[in-house]
Amino acid sequence: MKKSNLVAILLAGVVSVANADFLSISGGAGIWQENIDGYVKLKDTKNYFNNSSAQSDRNCNTGDFGLKDKSNPYVWVKFIHPIPLIPNVKLQYTKYDSDGHSNYIAGNVKIFDDVKIPTSLTNAYTKQTINSYDLTLFYEIKPVFADIEAGFGIDYWQGNTKINGENATCINGTIKKTGGTTSINKDWSVILPYLYGHVESMHIFGFSVLANVKWAKLGDNHHYDYSGALKYTIDILGPVNPFVKVGYRYKDAYGKDGDNETQIKYKGAFLEIGARF
């Protein structure tokens, strides 16, 4: 075989690999309506993140931070390459940011065993911010009917909680101010590992259906992150394929350390735009 023919065949092979999407970069940005739920608990004392009825149920052992549901942004980028054995990479940043007001927060509890609330509070302003830095390593297979990804990852939460309120006590369901104020401004962090799975159906007239799972459970602790979406891809001439997604996501992180428990949930619809190169 002539050298020129061999070079032509090799070049054709490289082009076919690139066209088969074995080498690609994709990314997206979106807005997620984060409806917050969950609680912190130490023995009989329990504070909810967003349950207004707990502020007025006359139970001195239950309170509420009064955090509101908020829409927050996220961005991600994914790198897929043809090198065997080395996993592909997805990076994602998500903002969790909420604030609110509470008439009663029960004292002597901790958030993720880091943020201690030493006394009961009334007329309290609360703010919680979490920056999520998510790294996923995965392998991809592409049967005719779908694009499948499987792997593992870590979601690192860098959080801050602020609480400013008037010191109070609760006797027989009646809240009384005791004088003075308490201010809490505490940084904290949580590492959430997971197993990862992702499926996207074949495109039909530009539409596809996606499902995404991140899952981990160790003893009483768990981390669940599920989402589903409808995606529309605009197939145009050239290397860029824009897309838009609309879907729903649910995230649940639970940690227990002795008698201290924290469970925080976010759920809601999202809208995203992006492109694949």
URGIDA-V957055 format. One record per pair of residues at least 12 apart in sequence whose C-alpha atoms are under 8 Angstrom apart, sorted by the first residue. I is the first residue (numbers start at 1). J is the second residue. Records with the same first field share a line. If there is no record, write none. Layout:
I: J ; J
This chain:
22: 80 ; 81 ; 82
23: 79 ; 80 ; 81 ; 82
24: 79 ; 80 ; 81 ; 276 ; 277
25: 77 ; 78 ; 79 ; 80 ; 276 ; 277
26: 77 ; 78 ; 79 ; 274 ; 275 ; 276 ; 277
27: 75 ; 76 ; 77 ; 78 ; 274 ; 275 ; 276
28: 75 ; 76 ; 77 ; 272 ; 273 ; 274 ; 275
29: 73 ; 74 ; 75 ; 76 ; 272 ; 273 ; 274
30: 73 ; 74 ; 75 ; 270 ; 271 ; 272 ; 273
31: 71 ; 72 ; 73 ; 74 ; 270 ; 271 ; 272
32: 71 ; 72 ; 73 ; 74 ; 268 ; 269 ; 270 ; 271
33: 69 ; 70 ; 71 ; 72 ; 267 ; 268 ; 269 ; 270
34: 69 ; 70 ; 71 ; 72 ; 96 ; 266 ; 267 ; 268 ; 269
35: 68 ; 69 ; 70 ; 265 ; 266 ; 267 ; 268
36: 49 ; 50 ; 67 ; 68 ; 69 ; 264 ; 265 ; 266 ; 267
37: 49 ; 50 ; 51 ; 264 ; 265 ; 266
38: 50 ; 262 ; 263 ; 264 ; 265
39: 262 ; 263 ; 264
40: 109 ; 110 ; 111 ; 112 ; 260 ; 261 ; 262 ; 263
41: 109 ; 110 ; 259 ; 260 ; 261 ; 262
42: 108 ; 109 ; 110 ; 259 ; 260 ; 261
43: 259 ; 260
44: 61
45: 61 ; 62 ; 106 ; 107 ; 108 ; 109
46: 61 ; 62 ; 63 ; 106 ; 109
47: 62 ; 63 ; 64 ; 65 ; 105 ; 106 ; 109
48: 62 ; 63 ; 64 ; 65 ; 66
49: 64 ; 65 ; 66 ; 67 ; 264
50: 64 ; 65 ; 66 ; 67 ; 68
51: 64 ; 66
52: 64 ; 66
55: 102 ; 103 ; 104 ; 105
56: 103 ; 104
57: 173
58: 172 ; 173 ; 174
59: 172 ; 173
60: 106 ; 170 ; 171 ; 172 ; 173
61: 106
62: 105 ; 106
63: 104 ; 105 ; 106
64: 102 ; 104 ; 105 ; 106
65: 100 ; 101 ; 102 ; 104 ; 105 ; 126
66: 99 ; 100 ; 101 ; 102 ; 126
67: 98 ; 99 ; 100 ; 101 ; 126 ; 127 ; 128
68: 98 ; 99 ; 100
69: 98
70: 97 ; 98
72: 94 ; 95 ; 96 ; 97
73: 94 ; 95
74: 92 ; 93 ; 94 ; 95
75: 92 ; 93 ; 94
76: 90 ; 91 ; 92 ; 93
77: 90 ; 91 ; 92
78: 90 ; 91
87: 137 ; 138 ; 139
88: 137 ; 138 ; 139 ; 140
89: 135 ; 136 ; 137 ; 138
90: 135 ; 136 ; 137
91: 133 ; 134 ; 135 ; 136
92: 132 ; 133 ; 134 ; 135
93: 131 ; 132 ; 133 ; 134
94: 131 ; 132 ; 133
95: 129 ; 130 ; 131 ; 132
96: 128 ; 129 ; 130 ; 131 ; 132
97: 127 ; 128 ; 129 ; 130
98: 127 ; 128 ; 129
99: 125 ; 126 ; 127 ; 128
100: 125 ; 126 ; 127
101: 123 ; 124 ; 125 ; 126
102: 122 ; 123 ; 124 ; 125 ; 126
103: 121 ; 122 ; 123 ; 124
104: 120 ; 121 ; 122 ; 123 ; 124 ; 175
105: 120 ; 121 ; 122 ; 124
106: 119 ; 120 ; 121
107: 119 ; 120 ; 121
108: 120
109: 260
110: 260
111: 261 ; 262
112: 190 ; 255 ; 256 ; 260 ; 261 ; 262
113: 257 ; 260 ; 261
114: 188
115: 161 ; 186 ; 187 ; 188
117: 184
119: 167 ; 168
120: 167 ; 168 ; 169 ; 170
121: 165 ; 166 ; 167 ; 168 ; 169 ; 182
122: 165 ; 166 ; 167 ; 168 ; 175 ; 177
123: 165 ; 166
124: 163 ; 164 ; 165 ; 166
125: 162 ; 163 ; 164 ; 165
126: 161 ; 162 ; 163 ; 164
127: 161 ; 162 ; 163
128: 159 ; 160 ; 161 ; 162
129: 159 ; 160 ; 161
130: 157 ; 158 ; 159 ; 160
131: 157 ; 158 ; 159
132: 155 ; 156 ; 157 ; 158
133: 155 ; 156 ; 157
134: 153 ; 154 ; 155 ; 156
135: 153 ; 154 ; 155
136: 151 ; 152 ; 153 ; 154 ; 196
137: 151 ; 152 ; 153
138: 150 ; 151 ; 152 ; 196
139: 151
144: 202
145: 201 ; 202
146: 199 ; 200 ; 201 ; 202
147: 199 ; 200 ; 201 ; 202
148: 197 ; 198 ; 199 ; 200
149: 196 ; 197 ; 198 ; 199
150: 195 ; 196 ; 197 ; 198
151: 195 ; 196 ; 197
152: 193 ; 194 ; 195 ; 196
153: 193 ; 194 ; 195 ; 196
154: 191 ; 192 ; 193 ; 194
155: 191 ; 192 ; 193 ; 194
156: 189 ; 190 ; 191 ; 192
157: 189 ; 190 ; 191 ; 192
158: 187 ; 188 ; 189 ; 190
159: 187 ; 188 ; 189
160: 185 ; 186 ; 187 ; 188
161: 184 ; 185 ; 186 ; 187
162: 183 ; 184 ; 185 ; 186
163: 182 ; 183 ; 184 ; 185
164: 181 ; 182 ; 183 ; 184
165: 181 ; 182 ; 183
166: 178 ; 179 ; 180 ; 181 ; 182
167: 179 ; 180 ; 181 ; 182
192: 223 ; 253
193: 216 ; 223
194: 214 ; 215 ; 216 ; 223
195: 213 ; 214 ; 215 ; 216
196: 212 ; 213 ; 214 ; 215
197: 212 ; 213 ; 214
198: 210 ; 211 ; 212 ; 213
199: 211 ; 212
206: 232 ; 233 ; 234 ; 235
207: 230 ; 231 ; 232 ; 233
208: 230 ; 231 ; 232
209: 228 ; 229 ; 230 ; 231
210: 228 ; 229 ; 230 ; 231
211: 226 ; 227 ; 228 ; 229
212: 225 ; 226 ; 227 ; 228
213: 225 ; 226 ; 227
214: 226
220: 254 ; 255 ; 256
221: 253 ; 254 ; 255 ; 256
222: 252 ; 253 ; 254 ; 255
223: 251 ; 252 ; 253 ; 254
224: 250 ; 251 ; 252 ; 253
225: 249 ; 250 ; 251 ; 252
226: 249 ; 250 ; 251
227: 247 ; 248 ; 249 ; 250
228: 247 ; 248 ; 249
229: 245 ; 246 ; 247 ; 248
230: 245 ; 246 ; 247
231: 243 ; 244 ; 245 ; 246
232: 244 ; 245
239: 277
240: 275 ; 276 ; 277
241: 275 ; 276 ; 277
242: 273 ; 274 ; 275 ; 276
243: 273 ; 274 ; 275
244: 271 ; 272 ; 273 ; 274
245: 271 ; 272 ; 273
246: 269 ; 270 ; 271 ; 272
247: 269 ; 270 ; 271
248: 267 ; 268 ; 269 ; 270
249: 267 ; 268 ; 269 ; 270
250: 265 ; 266 ; 267 ; 268
251: 265 ; 266 ; 267
252: 264 ; 265 ; 266
253: 265
